[in-house]
Amino acid sequence: MTSQAKTVTEYVDSLPDDRKQALTELRNVILKNLPKGFSEGMYYGMPGYAVPHSLYPKGYHTDPRQPLPFISMASQKNHIAFYHMGLYSNEKLHKWFIGQWPKYSSKKPDMGKSCLRFKTTGDIPFLLIGELISKITPEDWIKTYEENIKK
């Protein structure tokens, strides 16, 4: 479900109250823990955090006009989605995250390659996500992207 919202605030404000509260909290956790250098914006119809062209002029390989994506979040029909490209491309980080998960949730993680899906707003382990976000700088992400994803 992509949005026509022009800003992250407009996107969040358009959501039902329970989703608005959860995505506001998720956004706050992201902004509090995100290393300096990433930029917030609306990318592909959802709020995202990317390496701006000022740090990585090449942009995203599928569309160089876009900055290099790193994290996104979205209110989907049946869940809240949190996308973290580092989980997909960094095996050590993925293993760390899976190892930490039971400390924050009694449920099995509902994951895709880079996507975490939360069926209810109470399922979101905000503290774990904050710690995850803090682990990769824009420079780390550019290096990982060029070594593993961009071919």
KALIN-V772952 format. One record per residue. SS is DSSP state (helix for helix, strand for strand, loop for the rest). OMEGA is omega in whole degrees, -180 to 180 (none if undefined). Layout:
SS:OMEGA
SS:OMEGA
This chain:
loop:177
loop:-177
loop:174
loop:180
loop:-179
loop:-180
loop:178
helix:178
helix:178
helix:178
helix:-177
helix:-179
helix:-179
loop:-174
loop:172
loop:-172
helix:-177
helix:178
helix:179
helix:-180
helix:-178
helix:-180
helix:173
helix:179
helix:178
helix:178
helix:180
helix:178
helix:179
helix:-176
helix:180
helix:-172
helix:-176
loop:177
loop:180
loop:176
loop:177
strand:177
strand:178
strand:176
strand:175
strand:-179
strand:178
loop:175
loop:178
strand:177
strand:-179
strand:-179
strand:-170
strand:171
strand:-176
loop:179
loop:179
loop:177
loop:-178
loop:-174
loop:-178
loop:-178
loop:-177
strand:-173
loop:-180
loop:176
strand:-176
loop:175
loop:180
loop:174
loop:-178
strand:-177
strand:179
strand:-179
strand:173
strand:174
strand:-178
strand:172
strand:179
loop:-176
loop:-174
loop:-179
loop:169
strand:-179
strand:175
strand:-177
strand:179
strand:-175
helix:178
helix:178
helix:-179
helix:-168
helix:-176
loop:-175
helix:179
helix:178
helix:179
helix:179
helix:177
helix:-177
helix:180
helix:178
helix:-180
helix:-173
helix:-177
helix:177
helix:-175
helix:-178
loop:176
loop:180
loop:175
loop:179
loop:176
loop:-170
strand:164
loop:-179
loop:179
loop:-172
strand:169
strand:-180
strand:179
strand:-177
loop:177
loop:-178
helix:179
helix:-180
helix:-173
loop:178
loop:-173
helix:-179
helix:178
helix:179
helix:177
helix:179
helix:177
helix:-177
helix:-175
loop:-170
loop:-177
loop:176
loop:175
helix:180
helix:176
helix:-177
helix:178
helix:180
helix:179
helix:179
helix:-178
helix:-179
helix:-169
helix:-172
helix:-177
loop:180
loop:none
